[in-house]
Amino acid sequence: MLRTAIIGYGGVARSHVKDIGFFSEDNPLRAADDPLVDLVACCDISPDALNAFREDTGVEALYHNVDEMLDKENLDYVHIATCADGHVDPVLACANCGVHVLCEKPLATEPSECDAMIEACDRAGVQFVISHQRQSSPLYWYIRGMLDEGAIGTFRYITGGAKSRRGGKELHNIGSHLIDAMGIFADEIDWVSAYCSIEGRACTVGDREPGDRGAGWVLGERVDLTLGYKSGVQATLNFNEDPGQFNWVLWGTKARLAFFTNSMWRCAGPETQPNESWELVEAPAQPVPTRSGYVNPPDWVDIVAKLGAHPRVFMMREMFQRMESGGEHTSSGRIGAIPIEVMQAAFLSHLEGRRVDMPVSQRESPLK
């Protein structure tokens, strides 16, 4: 039985409670070799949040201080569900106690914070896993396998966008998921170029504004972002307030693969939106490996059918295995830090009017 706790009980934390519940004795979807997980405590500075946790879970061990909780509860790992500016201290505290970490995205406000957390967890030998669910999604890795097998011919470029929110804020928030996911398909980013605008003009540093959910400073009503990958693929991603949804299209010389309305599609014709010429991609129940070498067993198809396309269950399964066997998780801190580096590079690219090479050399925000 693994003992876990939640740090920060806001809106997203309830989804963590649900995913922890997957690993309960009475869940028919839990595999025989999945561990049992016991949620034993919660830490939050807000009394109202702690009361809500008690009402939701029935758990009575409530704390205002992370160090006290770590000292008393003998935890195997924790779920950190605070905002981006509240990740560093609890991650460092957990690493100092030898407790493994599953941390919410976006990972931080700037690359220097990512560096500190990754270094601390490496030094302590604990797993540091970032909650980019698509990075651990068997469906996304199945799509990667289709690309490797030539399903769209030669993979050329990516187009995509996030939800209908102010550009700089969205780049940090849902953009974190989008940038992370595109790395599954196109691999390592080589360079970043961006243009940030507000009311039709180029932004200046004076246009900076606080991001959502502890993002630190961000820039732009609209952000037009281009990523160049070492594979030769280029991605054009747009973040703005226009009506839209999380989407991406992978363009090849023979066909396209796309994600619209929570489904995967393939099209060999010229149409740019799903219609009768597009076919739904339905993955078979088979083992699916990730880049790290972890293999999702075939039951992932049944789990997706019941829980949705991107439950956190798959990253938790790999995490539990690696807590025993070691090795770097598919959605490790190093991978989870990449969207924060891209955000940093995007703002630098705009302010300095140049392409920025990755990894970004300036580790602190240019907007401070």
N, C-alpha and C positions, 0 to 999 in steps of 0.2 A: 504494500500500500504506500503510495507516494503522498506526502503531505505538502499542500500548497496554500498560498494566501494571495490576496489581491491588494495591491497598493494603488489607491485612487479609485473611488467608487462613483464615477460619473456615468454618462449615458453608455459609452462603449463597454464599460465593465460588465454590464448585464449580458452581453454576448459572450464574454469570457466565462461567466458563470454557466451559461448554457453549454459551452464547449467542454468545460470541466465535467459537467454532468454526463457527457457522452461516455466517460470512463467510470461509470457506476456499475455496480453489480447487476442491476436489473435492466440494463439497456441491451436489447436484443441485437443491436448493430455492433456492439463492442466485440472484437475478435477475442478468441480464447487466449492469445498471447499478448493482448493489450493489458497494461497494468491497470489496477484500480487507483483512483485518485480521490483524496479526501480534502475538501476545502475546509480549512480549520480556522482561518482568521482573516481580518481585513484591517488595513491602516488607511486613515484619511484625516486631514486636519479639520474637516467639517463634521460636527456632531450630527447634522441632518443626514449627511451621506452615510455615516455609520449606522444610524437608525434605519435608513432605507435598506442597507445591506442586511441588517438583522431581520427585518421584516421579509425580505426576499428569500433569504437562505435559512433562517433559523439558527445561524451560527452566532455564538455569544462572545467570542474572543475578539474584542475591538480595541484598536490602538490609535493613538495620535502620533506616535513616534516609531519610525521604521526600525531604529536600532533596538528599541525595547522589544518589538515584535520578533525580530530575528534572534534575539537573545533567549526568548522564552519558548518559542514555538517549534524548534527543531525541524525546520522546513527543508524539503528537498529542492524545491524550486519555487519561484514566485511569478505572478502575472503583474506587470507594471502597466497600469492603465491611466496614468496621469497624462497631462498635456505635454507637448514637446519640451517646454522649458522646465518641466518637473521630472525629467528622466535621469539626469546625471547623478544627483546625490543618492537616490535609492539604488541605482545600478552599482555605484561604487561601494555602497554599504553591503549589498548582497555579495559582490565579488570578495570583499574583505572577510565575509563569513563563509565563503565557499559554497554559496547557494546559487544554483543555476537560475537564469533569467529568461523569461519571455516578455519582451517589451513592445508596447504599442508603437505604431508609426504616427507621424513622421519622427525619425529617431532623435533629432535635435534641432537647434536653431542655426548652427554653423558647424563646419567640419571639425574645428578644434574640440568641440564637445564630443563628437563621435570618436575622435582619436583617443580621448581620455577614457571613455567607457570601454572601447575595444582593447586598449592596452591593459586596463585593470582586469578584465575578464580573461584575457590571454595569460596574464601573470598568475591569476588564481586557478587557471585550468578549469573554468566553468563554462558551460554553454551559454552563449549570448545570442538569442534568437529574436528576430524582428518580425512583427505581425503584418507582413505583406503577404496576405493569404494566397495571392496568385503565384508568388514565387514557389510555394509548396503545392500548388494545385496540380494534381495528376492530369487534368484536362489540358492545362497549358503545356505540360511536358509531352503530352500526346501530340499536341499541335507541333511542338518543336520536332518531334520525330517525323511528322508528315513533311516538314520543311526539309529535313535531312534526306528524306527519300525522294525529294524532287516534286512534291505535290503541286507546287506553283512554278516549277522551272527554276531559273536562277533568281534568288531573292534579291530584289533591288532596293526597295525603300518602304517606309512606313508613313502613314498619315494617321492622325488621331487627335482626340481632344478629351477634355474632362467635362464636368458639370457646368451649369450656368452660374458661375460666381466670378467675382472680381479676380482679374488675372493673376496678380502676384500672390494673393491669398490661396487661390486654387492650385497654383504651381506647387506650393508647399503642402497643401492638404491632399486632395485626391490626385494631384499630379505626382505625388510620391508613389502611389500605386501604379499609375500609368508608366512612369519612367522605369520603375522596378520591373514591371511585367515585360516591357520591351527588351530588357536585357536577357530574358529567357530566350528570345528569338534571334537577337542580333549580336549577343555576347558583349564584348568590352567596348566602352565608349572611348573614342580617341580625342574628340574635340567638341566644343559647345559654342554656338553662336545664338544671340538673342537680341530682340528689340522690344523694349517696354514702352508703352504709350499710355497717355491719359488725355481724354477729350481730344483725340486726334493729333496730339503733339508728343514729341519724345520726352520721356521722363528725365528729371534731374534728381539728384540726391534729396533735394528739398521736397520732393513728392513722396518720399518714403512714408509708410503707414504701418501700424502694428498689424501683424497677421492674425488669423484665427487660431484659437486653441493654443496660445503660447508659442506662436511661430517666430517671435522676434520681429525684426523689421523686414518688410517686403516692399516690392515696387511694381506699380503698373495696374491700370485698369484692364489693359490687354497685354499679354505676353505671347510673342511669336517665337517659338523655340526650334532650333535645328540642331540635331545631334548627328555627329559623324562617328561611325563605328569602325573598328579596325578590320572588320569583315568586309568593308566596302559598302555596307548598307547605310543609308541616311534616313533619318526620321524627321518629319515636320509635325510638330505638336502645337496646338493652339489652346490658349487659356483666356477666356473672356466671358462677358455676361450675356452673350447671345444664347437663345434657347438651344439646348443640346443635352447630350447624355454622354456618359463614359463610353468611348468607342475607339476602335483602331482597325486599320486595314493594312494587311501585309501584301505588297504588290510584287509579283514575280513576272517573268517573261512569258509564262503560259497561263497563269490564273492568279486569283486572289483568295486570301483567307481573311475573314473579318469577324469582329465581335460586335453585335448589335443586340440590344434588349435581352442581355443575359444568355445569348445563344451564339454558337459558332457556326459560320457559314462559309461555303466555298463557291466561287463563281469563275467560270472560264470565259464569260462574255464581257462586253464593254460596260454593262450597267454598273452604276456606282452605289445603288441602294438595293437591299434585298427585294427580289421579285421572283417571278416564276423561273428565271434562269439561275437563281441561286439555290444551292442545296444545303440542307442542314447537316452539320457534321455531328454524327453520333459515334462516340467512342465505344469500342468493344470492351467487355470485361476481361482485361488482361493486365499483367504486371506492367507498370510504367516506371522506368528509372528517371531520376533527376540528375543534374550535372554533378552533384556531390557523390553519386554512386548509390544513394539510398534508393530502394525499389518499393514503390507503392503496390501492395497486393491487389488482386483483382476486385476485392470487395469495395474498392473506392467508387465504382459505378453505382452500386446500391446506396452508398452514403450520399453521393451527390444527388441522386434521385429524391432522397428524403429530406436532406438538409440544405440543398442549394448548391450552386456551382463552386463556391469557395469557402467551405467551413474551415475553421482553424484546426480541426481535428488532425489533418494530414501533417501539419508542421509539428503538432504536439506528439504525434506518433514517432516522427523522426527524432525529435528532441529526446524523448524517453529512451529510445535506442542508443542515441549518442551519449546520454548521461552515463550509460553503462560501458559502451565500447569506445567512446572518444571519436575524434574526427570532426571536421567542420560541417556544420549544418548547411543545407541548401539555402536557407534564409538567414545566414549568419550576420553578425554585426557589420562585417566588412561589406557584404552585399547590401545590407540595409542602409549603409552610409552613402551609397552612390547617389540616390536622389537628392540628398542634402548637398553633396558636392556639385551636382548639376545646377541646383538652385543658386548656389554661390557663384558658379561659373557664369550662369545666365546674367546675373546682376553685374558682374565684372565685365562681361562681354558688352553689355549695353552701355555702361558708364564709360568704358575705355574705347569703345568703337572698334573692337577687334575680336577675332576668334580666340577662345581660351582653350589651351590644351589640358587634358585630364591625365593624372589627377591634378586638381587645382592646387597651385602652390601657395596661394594666400588662404590661410586656414581660419581667419576671423572675418566676420561680415564687413563688407565695404560700406554698409549702410549705418553703422553705429555712429 
